[in-house]
């Protein structure tokens, strides 16, 4: 559904006006992508944590092709932590940067085993304390696997937040803070998933399909 036609936001948009527009953007995205969720396949928090690490510089589709064999051989953190890195590398090679990624997921597995008795922790502080886990990955796991309010800033969320004038920053941490201020917590996770869906299907990095965009009436097209 296309957003109702209104005047484009001005450069001097007030904080309250921006909050109102952000809420309308969230509602419009909900109507456009009611079932949007994480496109990585997973059965539990551990699988999502590994899949998210592997998704860096790689498509979710490719990650989903690789992880079934990986999780069949290493179904839990303990088994992966004990594996030779070379064996992991062979299984994840198609995701790119496989040497670094094998090191990262093996280090993460060892941290989960050594510090959390083999269970993925469910707080941002504990997740980001794991070797190999950054804030974006931790937030994806918190919001998607544990159902906690979370804002995760990937390349699509970063690009669309800027184009939609929801932030003026390029740093993920500052973009996260802006989204947190603009929307209520119960909207954060779904909003990020829907921005990612929209970025993959309509609002491309190059030549965005503005004519087919449900947010056209709400978008100032910053940087375009």
Secondary structure as a PSIPRED ss2 file (coil, helix, strand):
# PSIPRED VFORMAT (PSIPRED V4.0)

   1 X C   1.000  0.000  0.000
   2 X C   1.000  0.000  0.000
   3 X C   1.000  0.000  0.000
   4 X C   1.000  0.000  0.000
   5 X C   1.000  0.000  0.000
   6 X C   1.000  0.000  0.000
   7 X C   1.000  0.000  0.000
   8 X C   1.000  0.000  0.000
   9 X C   1.000  0.000  0.000
  10 X C   1.000  0.000  0.000
  11 X C   1.000  0.000  0.000
  12 X C   1.000  0.000  0.000
  13 X C   1.000  0.000  0.000
  14 X C   1.000  0.000  0.000
  15 X H   0.000  1.000  0.000
  16 X H   0.000  1.000  0.000
  17 X H   0.000  1.000  0.000
  18 X H   0.000  1.000  0.000
  19 X H   0.000  1.000  0.000
  20 X H   0.000  1.000  0.000
  21 X H   0.000  1.000  0.000
  22 X H   0.000  1.000  0.000
  23 X H   0.000  1.000  0.000
  24 X H   0.000  1.000  0.000
  25 X H   0.000  1.000  0.000
  26 X H   0.000  1.000  0.000
  27 X H   0.000  1.000  0.000
  28 X H   0.000  1.000  0.000
  29 X H   0.000  1.000  0.000
  30 X H   0.000  1.000  0.000
  31 X H   0.000  1.000  0.000
  32 X H   0.000  1.000  0.000
  33 X C   1.000  0.000  0.000
  34 X C   1.000  0.000  0.000
  35 X C   1.000  0.000  0.000
  36 X C   1.000  0.000  0.000
  37 X C   1.000  0.000  0.000
  38 X C   1.000  0.000  0.000
  39 X C   1.000  0.000  0.000
  40 X C   1.000  0.000  0.000
  41 X C   1.000  0.000  0.000
  42 X C   1.000  0.000  0.000
  43 X C   1.000  0.000  0.000
  44 X C   1.000  0.000  0.000
  45 X H   0.000  1.000  0.000
  46 X H   0.000  1.000  0.000
  47 X H   0.000  1.000  0.000
  48 X H   0.000  1.000  0.000
  49 X H   0.000  1.000  0.000
  50 X H   0.000  1.000  0.000
  51 X H   0.000  1.000  0.000
  52 X H   0.000  1.000  0.000
  53 X H   0.000  1.000  0.000
  54 X H   0.000  1.000  0.000
  55 X C   1.000  0.000  0.000
  56 X C   1.000  0.000  0.000
  57 X C   1.000  0.000  0.000
  58 X C   1.000  0.000  0.000
  59 X C   1.000  0.000  0.000
  60 X H   0.000  1.000  0.000
  61 X H   0.000  1.000  0.000
  62 X H   0.000  1.000  0.000
  63 X H   0.000  1.000  0.000
  64 X H   0.000  1.000  0.000
  65 X H   0.000  1.000  0.000
  66 X H   0.000  1.000  0.000
  67 X H   0.000  1.000  0.000
  68 X H   0.000  1.000  0.000
  69 X H   0.000  1.000  0.000
  70 X H   0.000  1.000  0.000
  71 X H   0.000  1.000  0.000
  72 X H   0.000  1.000  0.000
  73 X H   0.000  1.000  0.000
  74 X C   1.000  0.000  0.000
  75 X C   1.000  0.000  0.000
  76 X C   1.000  0.000  0.000
  77 X H   0.000  1.000  0.000
  78 X H   0.000  1.000  0.000
  79 X H   0.000  1.000  0.000
  80 X H   0.000  1.000  0.000
  81 X H   0.000  1.000  0.000
  82 X H   0.000  1.000  0.000
  83 X C   1.000  0.000  0.000
  84 X C   1.000  0.000  0.000
  85 X H   0.000  1.000  0.000
  86 X H   0.000  1.000  0.000
  87 X H   0.000  1.000  0.000
  88 X H   0.000  1.000  0.000
  89 X H   0.000  1.000  0.000
  90 X H   0.000  1.000  0.000
  91 X H   0.000  1.000  0.000
  92 X H   0.000  1.000  0.000
  93 X H   0.000  1.000  0.000
  94 X H   0.000  1.000  0.000
  95 X H   0.000  1.000  0.000
  96 X C   1.000  0.000  0.000
  97 X C   1.000  0.000  0.000
  98 X H   0.000  1.000  0.000
  99 X H   0.000  1.000  0.000
 100 X H   0.000  1.000  0.000
 101 X H   0.000  1.000  0.000
 102 X H   0.000  1.000  0.000
 103 X H   0.000  1.000  0.000
 104 X H   0.000  1.000  0.000
 105 X H   0.000  1.000  0.000
 106 X H   0.000  1.000  0.000
 107 X H   0.000  1.000  0.000
 108 X H   0.000  1.000  0.000
 109 X H   0.000  1.000  0.000
 110 X H   0.000  1.000  0.000
 111 X H   0.000  1.000  0.000
 112 X H   0.000  1.000  0.000
 113 X H   0.000  1.000  0.000
 114 X H   0.000  1.000  0.000
 115 X H   0.000  1.000  0.000
 116 X H   0.000  1.000  0.000
 117 X C   1.000  0.000  0.000
 118 X C   1.000  0.000  0.000
 119 X C   1.000  0.000  0.000
 120 X C   1.000  0.000  0.000
 121 X C   1.000  0.000  0.000
 122 X C   1.000  0.000  0.000
 123 X C   1.000  0.000  0.000
 124 X H   0.000  1.000  0.000
 125 X H   0.000  1.000  0.000
 126 X H   0.000  1.000  0.000
 127 X H   0.000  1.000  0.000
 128 X H   0.000  1.000  0.000
 129 X C   1.000  0.000  0.000
 130 X C   1.000  0.000  0.000
 131 X C   1.000  0.000  0.000
 132 X C   1.000  0.000  0.000
 133 X C   1.000  0.000  0.000
 134 X C   1.000  0.000  0.000
 135 X H   0.000  1.000  0.000
 136 X H   0.000  1.000  0.000
 137 X H   0.000  1.000  0.000
 138 X H   0.000  1.000  0.000
 139 X H   0.000  1.000  0.000
 140 X H   0.000  1.000  0.000
 141 X H   0.000  1.000  0.000
 142 X H   0.000  1.000  0.000
 143 X H   0.000  1.000  0.000
 144 X H   0.000  1.000  0.000
 145 X C   1.000  0.000  0.000
 146 X C   1.000  0.000  0.000
 147 X C   1.000  0.000  0.000
 148 X C   1.000  0.000  0.000
 149 X C   1.000  0.000  0.000
 150 X C   1.000  0.000  0.000
 151 X C   1.000  0.000  0.000
 152 X C   1.000  0.000  0.000
 153 X C   1.000  0.000  0.000
 154 X C   1.000  0.000  0.000
 155 X H   0.000  1.000  0.000
 156 X H   0.000  1.000  0.000
 157 X H   0.000  1.000  0.000
 158 X H   0.000  1.000  0.000
 159 X H   0.000  1.000  0.000
 160 X H   0.000  1.000  0.000
 161 X H   0.000  1.000  0.000
 162 X H   0.000  1.000  0.000
 163 X H   0.000  1.000  0.000
 164 X C   1.000  0.000  0.000
 165 X C   1.000  0.000  0.000
 166 X C   1.000  0.000  0.000
 167 X C   1.000  0.000  0.000
 168 X C   1.000  0.000  0.000
 169 X C   1.000  0.000  0.000
 170 X C   1.000  0.000  0.000
 171 X C   1.000  0.000  0.000
 172 X H   0.000  1.000  0.000
 173 X H   0.000  1.000  0.000
 174 X H   0.000  1.000  0.000
 175 X H   0.000  1.000  0.000
 176 X H   0.000  1.000  0.000
 177 X H   0.000  1.000  0.000
 178 X H   0.000  1.000  0.000
 179 X H   0.000  1.000  0.000
 180 X H   0.000  1.000  0.000
 181 X H   0.000  1.000  0.000
 182 X H   0.000  1.000  0.000
 183 X C   1.000  0.000  0.000
 184 X C   1.000  0.000  0.000
 185 X H   0.000  1.000  0.000
 186 X H   0.000  1.000  0.000
 187 X H   0.000  1.000  0.000
 188 X H   0.000  1.000  0.000
 189 X H   0.000  1.000  0.000
 190 X H   0.000  1.000  0.000
 191 X H   0.000  1.000  0.000
 192 X H   0.000  1.000  0.000
 193 X H   0.000  1.000  0.000
 194 X H   0.000  1.000  0.000
 195 X H   0.000  1.000  0.000
 196 X H   0.000  1.000  0.000
 197 X H   0.000  1.000  0.000
 198 X H   0.000  1.000  0.000
 199 X H   0.000  1.000  0.000
 200 X H   0.000  1.000  0.000
 201 X H   0.000  1.000  0.000
 202 X C   1.000  0.000  0.000
 203 X C   1.000  0.000  0.000
 204 X C   1.000  0.000  0.000
 205 X C   1.000  0.000  0.000
 206 X C   1.000  0.000  0.000
 207 X C   1.000  0.000  0.000
 208 X C   1.000  0.000  0.000
 209 X C   1.000  0.000  0.000
 210 X H   0.000  1.000  0.000
 211 X H   0.000  1.000  0.000
 212 X H   0.000  1.000  0.000
 213 X C   1.000  0.000  0.000
 214 X C   1.000  0.000  0.000
 215 X C   1.000  0.000  0.000
 216 X H   0.000  1.000  0.000
 217 X H   0.000  1.000  0.000
 218 X H   0.000  1.000  0.000
 219 X C   1.000  0.000  0.000
 220 X C   1.000  0.000  0.000
 221 X C   1.000  0.000  0.000
 222 X C   1.000  0.000  0.000
 223 X C   1.000  0.000  0.000
 224 X C   1.000  0.000  0.000
